[in-house]
Amino acid sequence: MSMNVAQFRTDFPEFADAARYTPTMINFWSGIGEKVVSSDRWGELFNQGLELFTAHNIVLAAGNKSASASGSIPGQAGGVVQHKQVGSVNVNYDTASAMELDAGHWNQTTYGRQYIRLARLIGQGCVQL
């Protein structure tokens, strides 16, 4: 079962730039996703889970590509900026309110947070009150 690149770009038009987000990049990450996103577990939401997995990893890969192009070292880990000061201007973000608890690297992109949120719902199973 292979993800359709055209459908991925339709569902996520922000990845429409084929020069920046190449079909090879999309196929690479969706290929990994097909091995780790369980179609049995995800059922009818498998395609959505696979696309979110792919989008998350493409964003991270694009960041590495951009870092390399600017002369920086690709692949360096970084966290979410919580405070920045430029001159007399200060900016703070409440990053905790947007993070998924204990989600690790999935919190590095909005796609990852959406993926892990759905994965947790799918993995939750029945709830008895």
C-alpha positions, 0 to 999 in steps of 0.5 A, a space after each residue: 500500500 503506497 501513499 499517493 503523492 498527489 493526494 498528499 499534496 491535495 490534503 496538505 497544500 502547504 507541501 505543493 512546492 515539488 522543488 522544496 518537498 520532492 516526491 522522493 522526500 515524500 516517498 521516503 518518509 511515507 515508505 517508513 510510515 507504512 512500516 511503522 503506522 499500523 493499518 490494523 490499529 489505524 483502520 479507516 484513519 490509516 491514510 490520515 495517520 500516514 500523511 501526518 507521520 509523513 508531514 511531520 518528518 518532511 518538516 524536520 527533513 526540510 529544516 535539515 536541508 535548510 540548515 545545510 544550505 545556509 552553512 549550518 550543521 543539519 540534524 542538530 536537535 533544538 527545542 521550542 523557543 520560549 523566550 526571545 529578546 531583540 533590543 527592547 522587544 521581548 517575546 514569550 510563548 506558553 509552549 506548554 499549552 500547545 504541547 502533547 504531554 510525554 510526546 517527545 519529538 512529536 512536539 517539534 511540529 504541529 503535524 507530529 502533535 496531531 499524529 500523536 493525539 490521534 494515535 493515542 485516541 486510536 490506541 485508547 480502546 474502549 472506555 467503561 464508565 
